[in-house]
Amino acid sequence: MPEGRVKVSWIVAGFSLFLISLLTYVYYTYQTTRAEIMQSVDNRLLNAATSVKHILGENYLSVVNQGDNISFSYYQNKSKQLSEFAQALDIAYVYSMILKDGKVLFSSSSYTQDDQNNGKVTQFLDLYPEATDANISAFYSTEPVFEISSDQWGHFKTIFIPYVDPINGNTYLTGADITIYNLNEKLKESVSKAAAMASFFFFIAILVAAIYIYLLKRSLATDSSTGFSNHIALEYFIKKSNAHHMQLAVIWVNEIEDINSFYGTEVGDKVMKNLLIHFKLRSSAHCHIYRLATNKIVLLAPKEMSNDEFTDLVKTYNFNTPVLTDPFIYITLCAGIASGNKSLLLENAHIAALQAKQGRHSVVNYSKALHDVKTQYQYNVEMAKEVREAFDNNRIVPYFQPIIDTNTNKVVQYECLARMVTAQGEVLKPDAFLNVVTRSRMDGILTRTIFSQCVSRFRKTDICWSLNITAQDMLDPNLSEFIADELKRYPHPGNITLELLETQAIANFSEVKAFIGMVKTKGVKVIIDDFGSGYSNISNVLKLEVDGIKLDGALIKQIVNDKDIYLFIEHIASFANQLGLQLMAESVENATIVTALKKANVTLMQGNYFAHPVSHVSTVIEE
């Protein structure tokens, strides 16, 4: 009998808790819904009152504020417009007011059908005898004034927006009213629906939570396929342990994915279970073993265990012994070991294991070298975030470096180079962020951003400019379409040059050739950039039907000291001259290189010797 009473008490307590929670949630929903409705009403009033000024027009308001009269027909026309506007917005009234001799007068007002039937249509400069203190004070305010009031037209929530006439300095108001009765009805309806919906979803939430807790308890501590503790148990143990310094090894089974795909996951799980048993039999009672993931095992040991002993434990597995005999399966392992603060153990051991796998080592201990790797990982994550914010906040900008004709010492065109401005105002070169852009698949966004800015900057000029474009950009149909549309509207497309990397152009020959054909029909020039860095096959380049070649900067820097490179450049210059191809040299850093290039018949040059990339353009190069 007492046991039955206990059960009943638990049921009553549970139901009471449920009811209290439900009422609390309904009350919260009511307050939230009410706040949203009131905010929506305030926004509607604000928009309506603001629009009155635009409906009436500056001419109407100026005439009224100067004290002049408005014709009856003109006033009627404006009243009709205001009435139609109020009806469209489901607003009771919209109007404008002036203050004259301490009295509030209507300078315009909407009306309803009932007003017309009852002869209560407001006329020009009608006195508003029910003007409240809030109404009058609004003429001296700098902010919109809200109030709830009653007058002969009904019970309203009202807004007054003050404006100052710039001609005579007089203040006038625009206002809007919404009926409180309708507002309360909508509030009741919305809250009723919200309460019903809240009750339904609250019940569903409790049901889902109960199922989730049940499933969580089942899977919290054990890997179902092996019977060993899993990653949840590992994280819980580390968090609750009183020992702040421990040792942890992440052991990676290299072949498990191939085993799963060939024999199935059931065999793969048997492999992992046998391996877990192997380490369990050879470890001390103070060492804990977990199955971290499909192909990973974790060994956790106290700091009192020597590092050599722990490393030897990891190495105890014999790769020449099959882990299963039916079928015969051999595996190899790689492991990363970390020791120290427990909060960093798992992350550091993972990094060490990754380095072991990439370097084909059996065991790698986390050290300063790997700390630098971890720091680089963290930097990459932060940089990816900063790059995204830079795109969102228009901090990816073009810088411009001139290309000089050394025969005339004139600028023939500018190369547009991407720069990223950090939130602190630091300007980063591409080598600081371009790798993150590529890894994050934002190449197309970068090209689109720089191309758009250059088009806007040079549209009304005769300046020639060039821009790098990647094979990935050319393979993106949306970006190709964007470029084509921009070129249609650009007044001088012949001033634009697109620079393609030689290696990418040849590796994606057919797609690149199609893209080149498209932009050349628009009048755009195309050149091969970094020629000499990759395939260096002039015949393949010629098949692309480009307009010119830009020599790779690495070649240019060696032209003075390497005779073979000089002869190669001289040969390319002669060949380009015969074929009518434009030939440029980049990375020109000193006068010696300039002299060598001139001797090799290369006259178009670009580099810091002439000018560094800057955020503006100038057709004058200082000597």
ROVOKOL-266656 format. One record per atom (N, C-alpha, C): x, y, z. Coordinates in steps of 0.2 Angstrom, whole numbers, plus 5000, padded with zeros to 4 digits. Layout:
! ROVOKOL-266656
XYZ/...
END
This chain:
! ROVOKOL-266656
500449945000/500050005000/500450065000/500950075005/501350135004/501750134998/501950084995/502250084988/501850114983/501150094983/500750124978/500650204979/500650224986/500550294987/501150334984/501750304985/502350334982/502350344975/502050284971/502050294964/501550354962/500950354966/500450404965/500750474966/501150484971/501450544973/501950564967/502350514965/502750534959/502350554953/501850524952/501450544946/501150614947/500850624953/500650694954/501150744954/501750734956/502350774956/502550794949/502550734945/502750744938/502250784934/501550774935/501050814932/501050884934/501150894941/501150964943/501751004940/502350964939/502950994936/502751014929/502450964926/502250974919/501851034918/501251044922/500851094922/501151164923/501551164928/501851224930/502351254924/502651204921/503151214916/502751244910/502151204909/501751224903/501451294904/501251314910/500951384911/501451434911/502051414913/502651464913/502851474905/502851424901/502951434894/502451474891/501751454892/501251494889/501251574891/501451584898/501551654900/502051684896/502651654895/503251674892/503051694884/502651644881/502451654875/501951714874/501551724879/501051774879/501451844879/501951844883/502351914884/502751924878/503051874875/503451874869/502951894863/502451864862/501951884857/501651954857/501551974863/501252034864/501752094863/502452074865/502952124863/503052124856/502952074852/503052074845/502552104841/501952094844/501352134841/501352204842/501552224848/501652294849/502152324845/502752294845/503252314841/503052324833/502652274831/502452274824/501952334823/501552344828/501052404828/501452474828/501952474832/502352534832/502752544826/502952494823/503252504816/502852524811/502152494811/501652514806/501552584807/501452614813/501252684814/501852724812/502452704813/503052744811/503052754804/502952694800/503052694793/502452734790/501852734793/501252764791/501352844792/501552864798/501652934799/502252964795/502752924794/503352944790/503152954782/502652914780/502452914773/502052974772/501653004777/501253064776/501653124773/502253134775/502653184772/502753174765/502853114763/503053104756/502353104752/501853084754/501153094751/500953164750/501053204755/500853274754/501353314750/501953294750/502453334746/502753394749/503353414747/503653474750/503253534749/503053544743/502653604741/502053614745/501653564747/501053564751/501253594758/501753554761/501953574768/502253644768/502653664763/502953724763/502453784763/501953774759/501353824759/501053824765/500853774768/500553774775/500953804780/501553784781/502053814786/502153884785/502053914779/502153984778/501554024780/501053984782/500354014783/499954034778/500054004772/499654014766/499053964766/498553984762/497953944762/498053884756/497753834757/497653784752/497053774749/496953774742/496353774739/495953704741/495253714741/494853664744/494953604740/494953604733/495053544729/495653514730/496253554731/496953524732/496953484739/496553514744/496553484750/496153424750/495553424746/495153364745/495553304742/495953324737/496353274733/496853244738/497253284742/497753254747/497353214752/496753234755/496353194760/496253124757/496053124750/495853064747/496453014747/497053044745/497653004745/497852974751/497753014757/497952994763/497452944766/496752944764/496252904766/496452834762/496552834756/496752774752/497352734755/497852774757/498452754760/498252724767/497852754771/497752724778/497352664777/496852664772/496452604771/496952544769/497452554765/497852504762/498252474768/498452514773/498952494778/498552474784/497852474784/497352454789/497552494795/497652564794/497752614799/497152654800/496952674806/496352714807/496352784803/496852824805/496952884802/497652904801/497852944796/498452974795/498353054794/498753094796/498653164796/499353204797/499253274796/499753314798/499453374802/499853404807/499653454811/500153514812/499853574813/500253634815/500053654822/500453694825/500353724831/500353804830/499753834831/499653904830/499353934836/499653984839/499354014845/499253974850/499653924851/499553874857/499053824855/498753824849/498153774847/498453734842/498153664842/498353614837/497853614832/498053624825/497653624820/497853574815/497353544811/497453494806/497653534800/498253514797/498353534790/498253484785/498053424787/497853374782/497653314786/497153274783/496953214787/496553164782/496653104784/496253054781/495553054784/495053014781/494453004783/494152934782/493652914785/493352844784/492652854781/492352804779/491752804776/491252824781/491352804788/490852824793/490952904794/491552934794/491653004794/491253034789/491253014783/490853044777/490053044779/489852984781/489152974782/488953014788/489353024793/489153064799/489353134798/489653154793/489853224792/490353254797/490853204798/491353224803/492053224799/492053234793/492653244789/493053304791/493653294793/494153344795/494353394789/494253454790/494353504785/495053544786/495253584781/495953614782/495853664788/496453654792/496553694798/495953694803/495653634803/495153624809/495453614815/495153644820/495453644827/495353574830/495953554833/495953484837/495853494844/495253504846/495053524854/495353474859/495353404856/495553354861/496353344862/496653394859/497453384859/497653374866/498053324867/498353304874/498953344875/499253334881/499853364883/500453334879/500353264877/500853234873/500853254866/500253274864/500153294857/500553364856/500453404861/500753474861/501453474862/501653424867/502453424868/502753394862/502453354858/502753324852/503053384847/502753444847/502953494843/503653524846/503853504852/504453524855/504953474856/504753414853/505253354854/505653344847/506153304848/506553294842/506553214840/506053184844/505953104843/505253094842/505053044839/504353024838/504053014845/503453034846/503053024852/502452974851/502452924856/501852884856/501352894862/500752884860/500252894866/499652854865/499252834870/498652804869/498152854872/497652864868/497152914869/496452904866/495952944869/495252934866/495053004864/494653004859/494353064857/493653054853/493353104850/492653084847/492753034841/493353024839/493352974834/493452904836/493652894842/493752824845/494352824850/494552754851/495152744856/495652714852/496252754852/496852744848/497452734851/497952704848/498652714849/498952754844/499352814846/499452864841/500252874841/500452894835/501152924835/501152994832/501653034834/501753104832/502453104830/502653124824/503353134822/503453204820/503853244824/504053314823/504453324817/504353374813/504853394808/504853474808/505453494806/505553574806/505653594799/505253644797/505253664790/505853704789/506253684784/506953714783/506953784781/506353804778/506253874776/506153924781/505653914786/505453964791/505553934798/505753874799/505953854805/505353824809/504753834806/504153814810/504153734811/503853704816/503853634817/503153614816/503053554812/502453524811/502453454812/501853424813/501853354815/501553314809/501753254808/501453204805/501253144809/500653114809/500353074814/499953014811/499852964815/499552904813/499152874819/498552844818/498152814823/498052744821/498052704826/497752634825/497252614831/496752584829/496152574834/496352524839/496352534845/496552494851/496152424851/495452434849/495052374850/495252324845/495452344839/495752294834/496352264836/496752304839/497452284842/497352234847/496852244852/496752194857/496452124854/496052134849/495752074846/496352034843/496752064839/497352024836/497751994841/497852034847/498352004852/498051944855/497351944857/497051884859/497051824855/496951844848/496951784843/497651754843/498151804842/498851774842/499051734848/498851764854/499151734860/498751664860/498151664858/497751594859/498051544854/498251564848/498651514844/499251494847/499651544849/500351534852/500251484858/499751494862/499751454868/499551384866/499051374861/498951304859/499551274855/499851314851/500451284848/501051274853/501051314858/501551304864/501451234867/500751224869/500651164873/500751104869/500651104862/500751044858/501551034857/501951084856/502651074855/502951064862/502651084867/502951074874/502950994875/502350974874/502250904875/502650854870/502750884864/503250844859/503950854862/504150914864/504750924867/504950874873/504450864877/504550824883/504650744881/504250734876/504250664873/504950644870/505150694866/505750694862/506350684867/506350734872/506850734877/506850674881/506250644883/506350574886/506650524882/506450524876/506750474871/507450484871/507650544870/508350564869/508750544875/508550554881/508850544887/508950464888/508450434886/508450354886/509050334882/509050354875/509550334871/510250354873/510250414876/510950434878/511250394883/510750374888/511050334893/511250264891/510950244886/511150174883/511850184879/511950234876/512550244872/513150284876/512950314882/513450354885/514150324886/514150264889/514850244891/515050184887/514750154882/514950094879/514850104871/515350074868/515350064861/514950004859/514350004856/513949944856/514249884852/514749904847/514949844843/515549814846/515949844851/516449814854/516449804862/515949834865/515849834872/516349874876/516749904873/517249954876/516950024877/517250064882/517050134882/517150174876/516750224875/516750254869/517050334870/516950374865/517250444866/516850484871/516250464872/515850504877/516150494884/516250424885/516550404891/517250434892/517650444887/518250474888/518250544890/517850584886/517750654888/517450664895/517050624897/516750624904/517250614909/517650564908/518150544912/518750594913/518950624907/519450674908/519150734911/518550754910/518250814913/518150804921/517950744923/517850734930/518450714934/519050694931/519550674934/519950724938/520150704944/520550754949/521250764946/521450714942/522150724940/522150774934/522550824935/522550874929/523150864924/523550814925/524050794921/524050724919/524050704913/523950634911/524350624905/524350564902/524650544896/524050514892/524050524885/523550504881/523850484874/523650424871/523850404865/523250394860/523350424854/522850404849/523150364844/522850304844/523150244839/522650244833/522950244827/522550254821/522650184817/522150154816/522150084812/522150104804/522750094801/522750124794/522350094789/522150024790/521849984785/521049984786/520850004792/520149994794/519650014788/519750064785/519250084780/519250044774/519850014772/519849964767/519549904769/519649884775/519349824778/518549824778/518349884780/517549894780/517249894773/517649924768/517349924762/517349854758/517849814760/517949754757/517649694760/517649694767/517349634771/516749654774/516649724775/516049744779/516149774786/515749814788/515849844795/515949794801/515549734800/515549684805/516249654806/516549644801/517249614801/517749674804/517649734802/518049794804/517949804811/517349794814/517249794821/517549744825/517649684822/517949624825/518749644826/518949674820/519649694820/519849744826/519349794827/519449844832/519349804839/518949764840/518849734846/519449694848/519749654844/520349614845/520949654847/520949714843/521449764845/521449794852/520749804854/520649834860/520849784866/520649724864/520749664869/521549664870/521949664864/522649664865/522949714869/522749774869/522949824873/522749814880/522149794881/521849784888/522249734892/522449674888/522849624892/523549644893/523849694890/524549714891/524549784895/524049814897/524049874900/523949864908/524149914912/524049904919/523349924921/523149914927/522449934929/522350004929/522850044929/522850114929/522750144922/522750104917/522750124911/522050114908/521750164905/521050164902/521050154895/520650114892/520550104885/519950124882/519950154876/519250184873/519350174866/518750154863/518650164856/518450234854/518850274851/518750344850/518250354844/518450314838/518050314832/518150254828/517850254822/517850194818/518550164818/519050204817/519750174816/520250204821/519950224827/520450254832/520350224839/520850214842/520850194849/521250244853/521050254860/521350294864/521650254870/522250264872/522550234878/522650294883/522350294889/522450354894/522750324900/523350354902/523750334908/523950394912/524050374919/524250424923/524950454922/525050514924/525750544923/526250504926/526150464932/526650424935/526950374931/526550354926/526850304921/527350334917/527950304916/528450334913/528350334905/528550394902/528450404895/528650344891/529250314893/529550254889/529050194890/528850184896/528350124897/527750134893/527450194893/526850214889/526950204881/527550224879/527750214872/527750144870/528150104874/528250034873/527549994873/527050024877/526449994877/526050004870/526150064868/525850074861/526150034856/526850014856/527249984851/527149904852/526749884857/526749804858/526449764853/526049804849/525749764843/526149744838/526149674836/526649644831/526249644824/526549684820/526149694813/526249634809/526649584811/526749524807/526249464809/525849484814/525349434817/524649454815/524249414812/523649434810/523149444815/522749504815/522349524820/521649474820/521549454814/521049404813/521249344808/521049284810/521249224806/520749204801/520049224802/519549204798/519149264796/519249304791/519849294786/520449314789/521049304786/521649324788/521749404786/521849434792/521849514791/522449534795/522949574791/523449604795/523349684795/523549714800/523449784800/524149824802/524149884801/524749924803/524449984807/524850004812/524550064816/525050124816/524750184817/525150244819/524850274824/525250304828/525050334835/525350404836/524950444840/525250504842/525150504850/525650524853/525650524861/525750604863/525350614868/525350684871/525350674879/525650714882/525650724890/525550794892/525350794898/525250864901/524550884903/524350944902/523750964904/523150924901/522650904905/522150854902/521750894897/521650954898/521150994893/521450994886/522150984885/522450984879/522650924876/522550864880/522850804878/522550774872/521950774871/521650744865/521750774859/521750844859/521850884853/522650874851/523050874856/523750874854/523950804852/523650754855/523750684853/523550674846/522950704844/522750694837/523150724832/523450784834/523950814829/524550774828/524850744834/525350704833/525250634829/524650604830/524450554826/524350564819/524150624817/524050644810/524750654807/525250684811/525950694808/526250624807/526050574812/526350504811/526050474805/525450484803/525150454797/525450484791/525450554791/525750584785/526450564784/526850564789/527550544789/527750474789/527250434789/527350354789/527750334795/527650364801/527950344807/527450304811/527750254815/527350214819/527150254825/527550294829/527350334834/527750404834/527350454835/527550524836/527350554842/527850584846/527650614852/527550694851/527050714854/526850784853/527450824856/527750874852/528250914854/528150984852/528751024852/528651094850/528551104843/528851064839/528751064832/528051054830/527651004834/526950994833/526551054836/526851084841/526451144844/526451194838/526951204834/526951254829/526451234824/526351164822/525851144818/525151164820/525051154827/524451164830/524251244829/524851284831/524751354830/524551374823/524851334818/524651354811/523951334810/523651274812/522951254812/522551314814/522651334820/522251384824/522251454820/522851464817/522951524813/522551524807/522551464804/522151454798/521351464799/521151434805/520451444807/520251514808/520751554811/520551624813/520651664806/521051644802/521151684795/520551674791/520251604791/519651594787/519151634789/519051644796/518551684799/518651764797/519251784797/519351854795/519251864788/519451814784/519351824777/518651834775/518251794778/517451794777/517251864779/517451884785/517251954787/517452004783/518051994780/518352044775/517852054769/517651994766/517251994761/516552024763/516252014769/515652034771/515652114772/516252144774/516252214775/516652254770/516752224764/517052264759/517752284760/518152234763/518852244765/519352204760/519052174755/519452144750/519452204744/520052224743/520152284738/520652274733/520652304727/521152304722/521752354724/522352334723/522952374722/523252374715/523552424713/523752434706/524452444705/524752394701/525452404699/525552414692/525952464690/525952484683/526452444679/526252434672/526752394668/526952454663/527652454663/527952514659/528252494653/528152534648/528552524641/529252564642/529752524643/530352554644/530652594638/530352584633/530652634627/530352704627/529752714630/529452774631/529352794638/529552754643/529452764650/528752784652/528252754648/527552774649/527152714652/526652724656/526252664659/525752644653/525852584652/525352554646/524752524649/524852494655/524252464659/524452454666/523852434670/523952424677/523752354678/524152314682/523852244685/523552264691/522952234692/522552244698/522652184702/522852194708/523152144713/522652144719/522452084722/521952084728/522352094734/522052134738/522352154745/521752144750/521952124756/521452114761/521652164767/521152204769/521252254774/520952224780/521352214786/521052184792/520652234796/520352214801/519852254805/520352304808/520952294809/521452344812/521752394807/521552384801/521852424796/522452404792/522652344794/523352314791/523152294784/523552304779/523452284772/523852214771/523552164770/523852094769/523952084761/524552054760/524652034753/524351964752/524251944745/523951884744/524251824747/524951824748/525251764751/524951754759/524651804762/524451794769/523751764769/523351774764/522651754764/522451714758/522851714753/522551674746/522451604747/522951574751/522851494753/522251484756/522051524761/521351514764/520851524760/520851574755/520351584750/520251524746/520751494744/520751434739/520451374743/520751364749/520451304753/519751314755/519551374756/518851394758/518351394751/518651384746/518251384739/517951454738/518351504740/518051574739/518451604733/518751564728/519151594723/518651634718/518051614717/517551644713/517351714716/517251714722/517051774726/517551824725/518251804726/518751854726/518851884719/518751834714/518851864707/518251914705/517651894707/517051934706/517152004710/517352004716/517452064720/517952114717/518552084715/519052124712/518852154705/518552104701/518352124694/517752184695/517352174699/516752224700/517052294702/517552294707/517852354709/518252384703/518552344699/519052374694/518552404688/518052364687/517552394682/517252464684/517052464690/516752534693/517352584692/517952564694/518452624695/518652644688/518752604683/518952624676/518452634671/517852624673/517252624667/517352694664/517452744667/517452814664/518152844662/518552794661/519252814660/519452774653/520052794651/520352754645/520952714648/521052704654/521552664657/521552594655/522052564653/522052494652/522252454659/521952404660/522052364666/521952284665/522352254669/522352174669/522152144675/521952084675/521652044681/521851974680/522151944686/522251874686/521551834686/521551774683/520951734683/521151664683/520851624687/521051554688/520651504683/520851444682/520451394679/519851384682/519851384689/519251364693/518751424691/518951484690/518451534689/518151524682/518551504677/518351494670/517851434670/517951384675/517551324675/516851334678/516851394681/516251414685/515751444680/515151414678/514751444673/514451514676/514251514682/513951574685/514451634685/515151624686/515651674686/515751694679/515751644674/515851664667/515251704664/514651694666/514051724664/514151804667/514351804674/514451874677/514951914673/515451884671/516051924667/515751944661/515451894657/515151914651/514651974651/514151974656/513752024657/514052094658/514552094662/514952154664/515252184658/515552134654/515952154648/515452194643/514852164642/514352194638/514252264639/514252284646/514052354648/514752394649/515252364648/515952404649/516052444642/516152514642/516252554636/516852534632/517452514635/518052504632/518352434634/517952374632/518252314634/518952294631/519152334626/519852324623/520352344628/520152384633/520652404638/520752354644/520452294643/520452244649/520852184646/521352164651/521752104649/521652054655/521451994653/521451944658/522051894658/522351884664/522951844664/522851774667/523051724663/522851654665/523551624666/523551584672/524151544673/524251494668/524951484666/525151434661/524951364663/525151344669/524951274671/524251264671/523851304674/523151294674/522851294667/523051344663/522751344656/522851284652/523451254652/523651194648/523251134651/523251134658/522951074662/522151064660/521851124659/521151124657/521051154650/521351124645/521451154639/520751174635/520351124635/519751134631/519251194634/519251184641/518751234644/519051304644/519751304645/520051374645/520051404638/520151364633/520051384626/519351414624/518851384627/518151404626/518051474629/518351474635/518251544639/518651594636/519251584633/519651634630/519251654623/518951614620/518551624614/517951674616/517651664621/517051704623/517251774625/517751784629/517951854631/518251884625/518651854621/518951884615/518451914610/517851884610/517351904606/517051974608/517151984615/516952044618/517452104617/518052084615/518552134614/519152124619/519052084624/519552084629/520152044627/520752064629/521352034628/521551984633/521851924631/522051874635/522851854635/523151854640/523851834640/523951774645/524551744644/524751684648/525251714653/525051704660/525451724665/525951674668/526451694671/526951644674/527251594668/527351624662/527651574657/528351554659/528451494658/529051464660/529151434667/528551434671/528551404677/528251334677/527951314671/527651244671/527851214665/527351204660/527451164654/527951194650/527951264649/528351294645/528351274638/527751254635/527751234628/527351284624/527751314620/527551374617/526951354612/527051294609/526551274604/525851264607/525851234613/525251234617/524951304618/525351344620/525151414622/524851444615/525151434610/524851464604/524251434602/524051374603/523451344602/522851374605/523051414611/522551444615/522351514612/522751534607/522651594603/522551654608/523051664612/523151724617/523451774613/523451834617/523751894614/524451914616/524651874622/525351894624/525551844629/526151854632/526451814637/526751854642/526651834648/527051874654/527551814657/528151834657/528651784659/528651784667/528751724669/528751704676/529351744680/529151774686/529551814690/530151774692/530151714693/530751674695/531251674690/531051674683/531551674678/531851744677/531451794678/531651864678/532251874683/532151854689/532651864694/533251834693/533351774689/533951744687/534251764681/533951804677/534151824670/534851854670/535051884676/535751914676/536251864677/536151814681/536651764684/536651694680/536151684676/536051624673/536051634665/536551614661/536551634654/536051594650/535951534653/535451484649/534751524650/534551544655/533951584656/533851644652/534451684651/534451744647/534351724640/534651664638/534551644631/533851624629/533551584635/532851564634/532451624633/532551674637/532051734637/532151774630/532851774628/532951814622/532651774616/532651704616/532251664611/531551674611/531251674617/530551694618/530351764615/530751814616/530651874614/530651884607/531151844603/531151844596/530551814593/530351754596/529751714594/529151754595/529051794600/528451834602/528451884597/528951914595/529051974590/528751954583/529051894581/528851864575/528051844574/527851824580/527051804580/526651864582/526951924583/526551984585/526251974592/526551934597/526251924604/526551974608/526152004612/526452054617/526852014623/527452034625/527852004629/528052054635/527852024641/528052064647/528452024652/528752064656/529152034662/528952064668/528852014673/528652044680/529252034685/529152054691/529652044696/530252084694/530252134691/530852174689/531052214696/531652194699/531752224705/532352274705/532752274700/533352324700/533552344693/533952394692/534152414686/534552364682/534952324685/535352274681/534852224677/534252204680/533852164677/533452204671/533352264672/533052304667/533552304661/534152314662/534652314657/534752254653/534752194657/534752134654/534152114649/533552134652/532952124648/532852164642/533152224642/533152274636/533652234631/534152214633/534652174629/534352114626/533852084629/533552024626/532952044623/532852114621/532252134618/531552134621/531552134628/530952134632/530852204634/530352244632/530252314634/529752324639/529252284639/528652294644/528852264651/528852304656/529152274662/528652294668/528652254673/528252274679/528652244685/528652284690/529052264696/529152324701/529352304707/529452354712/530052404711/530452394706/530952444703/530652504701/530052494697/529652554695/529152584699/528752534703/528252564707/527952504711/527852514717/527552454722/526752464720/526452404721/525652414721/525352464726/524952504724/524652554728/523852554727/523552584731/522752584731/522552634726/522952674722/522752724717/523152714711/522952754706/523252744699/523552814697/524152814694/524452874691/524752854685/524652894680/525052884673/525752914673/525952944679/526652974679/527052934684/527652904681/528052864685/528652914686/528852924693/529352964695/530052924693/530552964690/531152934688/531552914695/
END
